[in-house]
């Protein structure tokens, strides 16, 4: 179910990989709301800290899950394999070098992570941890690590109703961590260590014994700077209106409150290794706060709120976060376990959770919330929690495998005789297509779609219409076409990049949507993996059964590239694409970006996890199946908050949700468009393709029906190319009868099929739920 988009432009005058950013923001309005008053009345009678409004509703309805840990089986994150990539992937050095000062202990460095801007280009674009963004301030007026937290009132919207885009301002240096020993940025020796999938350590060094370390961790509540033998200094380009000392919350922890010139109040905590009564922070001028002397060990923590409960977490800060997954009878459990340093009165640090965390949070985690809310850039309001663990439970599609599936109430798969005959008639034509040449393309993406298309036809022939004659025609054709790729003889052979540790195209950086720069790997490779899973299954049942053994390593090399689950794999980074904090993948690779990482096709993100599940089924890798189910469960919560907008969506701005889908979602911006055109069918349906058995689990029937009646029905009759077939198969997610009538009509126009979509599968999917 392919879509056509031109080769991606390379970064030039703009730094968003060829994507033109909307105009710069107008002047930023002051942020005058008082954090002390935020939902201050929402305190439970028991004395429990106030819960977010939706939490109170859920607690009242007893909807939040109470977890019995013994019920869940933990999924081991064992490596899929630790052998070197196949020799057919010839070794190459990437033209984008890892910058000086990066030390990851010999482990591969991820390319699509939230901290990517630290490693690319000028190294001055922001890294979004949420609720903060941080970046290197290299200007000599305020050298250091800059940070800000953007409020919803500062967002900038495009024209129209709904607005085409909105974004948060960038470059507002609310807080800049530095030291008196660093008079300019050139005096700083910059280092990066411990690059994990949810954290990075940034170092400003004067010498081995004089430095500042910044643990940068997703969801961190404090901006923390750990000083060793330095004189702490905090600057602000916004300006400091006043600094007030609020005394000690513990013998060695001093508290301050600072009001910036934009009216926003921040809390500052200074923790020393032992009580040092002569150590103080002082306001030097309107832009500078400095300690009165150098200190052997000191941690400065800043938070964009003055809620008193935050005091209980001061002194403790996260340095890393690991993920633990578990499953049990249709339920998935995932924990974000934060590793911390320091100590606090509560024994925990401060973490802010996103909306998709809160709607699936276990009650034990929910009750650790405090009366502190800060806005993220594009993912709604975040909530503060005094905890070292965020624990969420999600529904998982454990019963979904290869057969068509739906979440339409009261419907299940059932084929009438006349439907089976229509499927057989379509298959009888399509099995005679030239699979070998149709898939001979200079794109892993498009060729993968072709292979997956014919694999689904093969599946229909074997397991739905059960026609051995059709299987015997198509199975050898698909094997032959696939062999071009498993022998690496395609137009742009793959290679193994020893710089970043990944399998990339041998094309130029603009070919195949930037595959050689690690763009879209989870989109591209998932189609080959699905085709391989179906080939394996059919070959075992009616072939010689050898295909799996001959091609397993090739397939799992691709899986390791985008979905390696273990730090013990020495050749690929852990979770290149999937972001366990944000709850979805990022498609952008080695391109510096002013608005951060982005993802366009949420449905192909789903396809990437579904592909892993299908391969896990045929390979007997139960951990891969279970982990993929948890990821799909997480996608079901996150995509329906940030990418797919039901009319009741309260996460995204009201003036944007009538778009029904995000378009391109960046870390700092959402733009209702695509990289390949502005046609409405492109924008909406890039979040639907491909329609597979798992689609209905994510694209809920109620949402699809709303989108159809509000946006798609008025345009469907004017669409006369392959997008029409995509529109109509998407309609099957809530109205399978009309979709079936469209595809099964004797006068069906094959020009309405996208070149990655088959008539066989379209009839088989829609016809399953009549």
N, C-alpha and C positions, 0 to 999 in steps of 0.2 A: 504494500500500500504506500507506494513511494510518493514523494512530493518533489517538485523540481525547484531548485534554488541555484543561483549562479555561484561560481567559486567565491569564497569569502575573501574580502579585501584584507590586506595586511595593515597593521597599524602604521599610520603615517602621521598626519597632523593631529588626528585624534588618536586616543589610546584605548579605544574600545574595540579593537580588532575589526575595524571597518564599519562599525555601527555608529551612526551619528547620534550623539547625545543631544537631548533637547536643550534649548537655550539655557544659559546660566540663570540662577535664581535671582529674583528681585531682592532688595534689602530684607534682611531677616527681622521679623517682628520680635520685640522683647518677649521673653517667656516669664510671665509674671505670676503664673499659678504657684501657690505655696504648697510644696510637697507635704508639709505638716497636715494639711487639710484633706489630703487624698483619701477618700472613702473612710474617713476617721470614725464615722459612726457605725461601721460594719464590724463590731466586736461581738463575738458570741458570748452568751451568758456564762458559759463555763470558764471564760477567761482566755479561751483559745485565741490566738492572733486572728485578725480579720481575714476572711477568705474572699477571693474574687467573687463577684456576683454569681457567675455560673457555678462556682464551687458551692456556694450557699444553697442554690437550687438543688444541686446534685446531692448534697449532704441531706437536705430535707427529704428528698425522694429516695434516699438510700441507694443512689445509683453508683456511687464510687465503689470500686471493688475493694473488698477486704481480702488480702492475699494470705493464702496458706502456702508457705514456701515449700512444704513437702509435696504439694500437688504438682509442682513444675519440675520438669527435667531440664537441667542446664545443658546448653549446646556448647560443646568444646570447639574452640577456635583453632583447630589443628590446620596446618598448611595443607593445601590440596596436593602439593608436591614441592620438593625442594631441589629437584634436579635442574641443571641449566636449561634454558630454552632450546628448542630443537636447533640443530646445526643449520637447517635450511633457512632460518632467520639470520642472515649474515650480520655480523657485528658492525656497528657504526657508532661514531661519536656525534652527539647532537650539536647543531650550530648554535643553540642557545646554551651557554655555559652556566654551570652553577657558580654563583658569585663567590668572590673571596670572602673567607670568614665563616663559611658554612661547614659545620662538623656534625654529621649525623651518625658517627660511630660505625661507618661502613655500610649502614642500611640504605636502601634506595630511598630517594626523596620524592614525595608525592607531588604531582603536577597540577591537580585540580582542587587543592585544599584552600580553605578560607585565608590562609596566610600567604597565598601565592604572590601577592604584590610585593611582599618583603624581598622576594628573590628575583624579580623581573624588572627589566628596563631601568628607570631612574631610581627605583626602590622607594619612591615617595608617595605612591598611591596607597589608599587606606586598606587596612585589614579590619573586617567587621567581626567582632566577637559577639555582639548583641548582649546588652543594650548599648555598647560602646563601639566606636571605631578608633583605631590607633594607627599612627603612621610616623615615618621618620621626618622630623622637621629639620631640614638641612640648611635652612637659612641662618645666617650668623646673628640675626637679631635675637632669635630664641632657639638655639640648637638643643635638640633632645628628642624625646619621644612624645609626640603630640597626641591628644585624645579629645573626643567630644561625645556628647550624648544628645541626639536630636529629638525634640518633642514633636508630637503630631501637628501642633500649630505651626511648625516651621515648614511643613511639606509644601511643595510647589506643584500645582496641578495644571495640566494642559487645558485648552479650551474644549468646550462641548459638554453635553450632558447625555451619556456619561463622559467624563474626561478621558481623553485618549491615553494619557500617562500621568504619573505623579512620581516625584523623586524627592529625596532629602538633600539639603545643601551639603556640600563637601568642603573640606579645608578650613572649617571654623576651629581654630586652635584654642579651645576653652582652657585646657590644661596642657602644659608642656613640662615633662620631667627632665631635669638636667642636674648639673652640679657646678659649683664654682670652679672646679678644676677643669671644666670643659668650656673655655671661652668661645670656641667656635666648633663647628661640626668636624672640621679637619683634625681637631685634636682628639677625636674619638676613634678608637679602634673598634670596629663593628664586628660582632660575632653572632652567629645563630647556631644553637645546639638543640638536641632532643626534639627533632621535627617529627611529631607523632600525628595521628589522624585527627586529634582534637586540640592540639597544643603545640606551642613553640616557645623556646627560651631565647630572648633577645638580650644581648650583652653590649654595654658601653664600657670599654676598657681603657684605662690609662696605663695599667700594668697588671701583672697577674695578681697583685695584692690590692689593687685600687680599681674598683669597677662598680657598675650598677647592673643588676640583673632584673629583667622584666619577664615574669611568667605571663604569657599571653594564651588564655584558655577560653574556649567557647562557653558563654553563659556566666563568666566570672562577674561577681557583683562588685568587687573592688578592682580598681586600677592600682596595681601594686608594683612598687619599685624597691628592690632590696639593695641597699647601699653598703659597701665595704670600704672603709678608710676613705670616705668622701665627705664633702659638705653638701647635703641635700639642698636643691633649689627647685622651686616650681614657678614657672612663668605662665602668663596668660596673655594671648593677643587680644582677647575680648576685654581684658582688664579686670582687676580686683577692686571692688568697691570698698570692702572692709574685711578684715580677718579678726575673728574673735576666738580667744582661748577659752575652752570650756572645762579645763582641768583634766584630771586623770580618771580614766575608767578602770584602770588597774595601775599598780605601782610603776610599771614600765611602759604604759600606753597613755599617751597624751591625746586629747581630742580637741579639734579646732573646727570652726565653721567659717566658711568663706562665701561671701556673696559676690558674684560677678557683675559686671556692668550691664549685662542683659537681664538682671534681676533674679537669676537662678542661684539657689544656694546649694553648696556642696559641702560634704563633711570630709575632714582630713584627720587621719589617725597616724601618729608617729610612735612606732614601737622600737624600743631599744633592747639590747640583750639583757640589760639589767637597769634598775632605776638610775637615771642620770638627771638629777634635779636642775643642773645648770645647762641642760640642753633644751633649746626652745626654737620654735619657728616664729619668724618675725616678718611683718610686711615691710619690705624695703621701699617700694614705690607702687604705683598703680598697676604695674605689670609683673612684679617680682615678689615672691615669698622665699625666704632663705633661712636655713638654720644659722644659729649664731656661731657654730664651730663645726669642725670635722668630727666624725664619729666613727668608731671602729665597726659597729654593726647597727644598722637602723633600717627599718622597713617603713616606707611612707605609703599609706593606702588612701585612695580618694574614691568617693562614691557620689553620684549625682543625686543625692537625696539627704535629708536630715531627719528621717524617721528614727526615733530613739532606739527602737528594737535592733537597729543595725549595730549598735554598740556591742551587743553580745557576740558578734562574729569578728570584731576587729582583732587584728593580730594573727589571724589565720587566713591563708590564701591558697587557692588551687594552683598546682603546677602541672597537672596532667589530668586526663579523664579517660577511663577505659569503659568498654561496653560489655555487659553480661546479658546474654539472651537465654530464654527458657520457654518451653512450650508445654501445653497441657490441654488436650481435648478441645480443640477449636479456639484456644486462647494463647496469646503470646505475651510474654513478659520481657521487658527490657529495662535494664538499669544503667544509668550513667553514673559511674562511680568515680568521684573526684579524689585524686591523691593531693594531699595538702601538706604545707609546711607551716610552722609557727603554731601558736596556741591562742585560744580565745576563751572568753568566759563561758560560752555555750558549748565549747568543744567542737564546733563546726565552723565552716566558712559561710559566705553569703553567695547564693546562686540565683540567677534570674531564669525562670522558665518561660518558654514560648506558649502561644495559645494551643498548639497541637499537643504539647505536653499536658497542659492543664485539663483538656477535655478527656484525657485518658489516664490521668494520674490515679495511683492507688491512694486510698484514704490516709495511709500512714504518711505518705509524702505530702499530701494536700494540707494536712494539719500542721505542717512545719512552715506554712507561709506566714509572712509578716505584712504589716500594713505599708507596703512599699510597691509602687507601680512605676515603671519606666517604659517609654515607648521604644519599640524597635523601629527600624527604617521602613520595612515593607511587610512585616508579619505581626502587626497589631501590638497590643499592650502586653508587656511582660510583668511577671509577678516575682517578688523576692521570697526566697526560702532560706531559712537557717538550716542547712543540711549539707552533707557531703555526698548525698545520693539522690538523684531524681529517679523515681520508679514509676513506670507506666505499664498498663495492661491494654492490649489491643485484641480485637477479633482478628483471626487469621483465616485464610482460605484453604484450610488443610484438606478439604474434600475436593478441591478443584485440581484437575490434572489436565489431560488432553481433550476430554470430551467437552462440547459446548455447555456452558453454565450460565445461569441468569439469577439476578436477585429480584426480578419482578415477582411480587407476592402471588402465591398460588400457581406459579408456573414451574415446570421442570421439563427436562429433556424427554421428548416423546416424538417418534417419527411415524407419520401415517404413510401408507403404501404409496400414495400419489406423490408425496414429498420425496420419498426415496427415489422414485423414478425420475423426478426432475433433477435430483443431485446426480444420478447416474448419467443422464443425458448430457449434462454439463461436463462431467468428468470425461465422458467418452470422446468429447472434442478436445478438451484441454490436455489430456495425456499425450496427444500427438504433437504438441508444441515442441519447438526446438530448444530444449532446456539448455543445452550446451552453449549455444550461441547467444541466447537471450541473456544468460548470466555472464557473458564475456564482456565485462565493463571495466572501466578504469576507476572504479569506486567500490570500496568494501561495503559502503552503505547500500548503494543501489543493487549491487550483485547479491548482497545478503538478503535483500527483500525478495529478489527473484527466487533464490533458493528456498526461502521460507514459504513463498507462495506455492511452489510446486510440492514442498513437503506437506503442507496442509491438504493439498489435493490428494497426495498419496495417502495421507491419514484417512481422508473421507472414503477413498476407494477400499481400503483394507478394513476399517472398523465401523463405518457407517453403512455404506451400500454393500460391503463385503463381496466385491467383484474381483476375483483372483486374476481374471484376464486383464483388467485395467491395471492392477498392481504390477503384473508381469511386464507391461509396457513401460510404465513410468519408473519403477524402482531402478533398473539399470541406467536409465537416462539420468536420473538424479545422482546416482553414484558417480557416473562419469563426469558430470558437471562439477560435482563437489571435489573430485580429485584434482581439478585444476588448482584449487585453493589449498588442499592438504599437501600438494606437492610444490606449492608456492610458485606456480607458473602463471599467475594472473598478470594483467597488464602492468599493475604497480605492485610488485612483490613486497611482502612484509619483511621487516628487518628488526633486529633487536638493538635498541639504543642503550649503550653501556653508560651513558652520562646520567640519565634519569631513571633508567631501569624499566623499559617497557617495549612493547611490540608496536611499531609504527609503520605507516606507509612509506614507500620509497619515492613518493611524489613530492612536489614542492610544498611549501608551507600553506599555499592557498588552494592546493588540490584536495579533493575529497573532504571539503569542509574543514580543513585544518587537521586532518588525522595525524599527520606527521608532527604536529605541535600538541598532540594529545587532546584535541577537541573531539567530543562526541564518541569516544571509544565504546561506552556502554550502549549507545544507540547502534553503532555499526556492528559490533561483534555479536550482539544478542541475536540477530537474525540468523547468523551462521550457526549459533549454538542451538537455537530452536530447531533448525533444519537437521542438525546432527542428532538431536535427541529423537526426532521422529524417524529418521533413517535407521538409527540404532534399534528402535522398538520394532519397526516393520521388518527389518532384516533378520532380527532374532526369530520372529514368528513365521516368516515365509521365505527368507533368503538363506544364505549359508551361515549366517550368524557371525561372520568374521569382521564385519565392517567396524564394529565398536573397538575391538582390540587393535585393529590397524590404524585407527584415527583418534583414539582417546587422548593421546598426549598432545596432539595438535589442538584439539578442542580445549583441553584444560590449560594450555598455554594462553589462549585468549581469555579464558575465565580468570586466570591468575593476573592478567594484565589489568582488568578493571575491577575485579572483585576478590582479590587475595585477602583471606580473612585473618592472616597471621603475620606477626612480626618475625617469625622464624623462617619465612621464605626469603632467602638472600637476594633474589633476582627481581622482585617486584614490590612496590610499596603496598602498604596495607590500605585497603578500601580507597583506591584511587578516586572513584567517582562518588560513592555514597557518603553523605554527610549525616552522621548519626545524631547530631544536635539539631540541625535544621530539618531533618526528617525526609530528605530527598537528595538527589544527586546534583552535581554541578557539571555542566557540559564544557565549559571553557577551560582550555589548558594553558599553554605557555604564552599567553598574551597579557601584557600589563593592561589593567582596566580601571578607569576612573570610577566606575560604579561597581567594581568587584566582579566576582564570578557570576555566571548566569546559566539559566536553562530555559529552553524554548518548549520542547516537546515533553510534557509531563507524562503522556501515555507511553512514549518510548522509554522513559525511565521505568515505568511499570513493566514494560516488555523486557527490560534488562534483568529485572529480578525474577520475572516469570521464567525467562530462559534458564536461569540458574536452577530454578526448582525442577524444571523438566529434565535437565541434565542430571540433577541429583537423583531423580527417580530412576532413570535408566542405568545410571552408574552405581546405584546402591549406596550413594553418599547421603546418609540420613541427616547428617549435620548440615549439609548444603541445602537439603529440602527444608528443614526446620528453620534455618537462618533466613532463607528466602521468604518463607511464610511470614516471619516476623517483620522483615523489611516491607513486604506487601501490606501487612497490617499497619505499619507506620505510615506508608504512603497513603493509605486510605484516610488517615487522620490529617496528615499534613497537606496533601493535594487539595482536599476539600475545605481547607482553610485559606490557602495561599494561591492556588492555581485555578480551582473550579469553584464558582460562586453561586451557591443556592441563594434564593431570594432572602433567606433568613441569615445570611452571612453577616456576622458582626465584627469580623476580624479586619477586613479591608475597608477603606473609606467608603461611605455611602455613595459618594459621587463617582465611584469607580465600579462598583460591583455589578451594575447593569450591563457591563461588558460581558459578563458571564464567565469569561476566562481571562487569565492574566495576559496572554501574549507572551512576551519575553519577561521573565522575572529575573532581575539582578539582585544582588545583595543590598543595593541602595535605591532601586528604581523598579517600577513595573511599567511596561509600555505595551499597549494593546496593538501589536504589530507582529510581523515575522521578519526574519532575515531575508526572505525571498519574495516578499510582496505584501501589499496591504489589502488584498481581496478578503472579504469577510469569511469566505469559506476556508481560506488558508489559515487565518488566525484561529478560528474556532476548531477546525478539524485537525490541526497539528497537535491538539490535545486529545484526539480520539484515536489516531492511527497507531498501531494496527488493532482492529477489533479481534480479540481472541477470547478464549474462555474466561480469562480473568478480568476482562474489561468492565463487566457489570458490577464486579466487586468494588471497583474504584469509582466508576462513572454511574452513580446511583440513578435508577429510573426516574425519580422525581426531578433531579437536576437536568437530565437529558431532555425530559419533556419540557421543562421550563425553557431551556436553551432553544429547543426546536420552535416552540410557539412564539417566543419573543424575538428571535433573531434569524433562524434558519428557514423556517417555512416561507417567509416572504421572498427569499432569494433562490430557493431550490429550483424553481422552473427556469430560471435564467442561467443556471450552471449547466453547461453542455459538454464537459470534458470528464476526465477521470475523477475529479472531485465530487461529481454527482454520485458516483457509486459509493464513495466514502461517506457522504452525507446520508445516503439511504441505509447503508449497513449500520451506521451509528444510530439511526432511528429504531433499529431492531432492539436496542437496549431498553426501549419503553413500549414500542409498538411493533412487535415482530410480524404481525399479519400484513401490515401495509408494506413493510420492507420485503417480505417474502413475495407478495404480489408483484412488486416492482422487478425483482430479480428473476422470478419464474415466468414472467410474461413471455409468450412465444415470439413477440416482436421486440424483445430486449435488444437495446443498442449497445454493442460491445465497446463502443468508444466511451461509454460511461464507466468503464472499468479503468482504474489506475493500473499502471503496469506492474504494481506489486500486489494487485488484488485479483483473485480468481472468482469466476462465477460459481464454481463448485463450492468453495467455502462460504460464499455469500448466501447461497441458497441453503446450505447445510446449517449455518448458524441461525439465520432467521427462521428456517423451517423447523427447528428443534423445539420451538416454544409456542406453537400455534394453539 
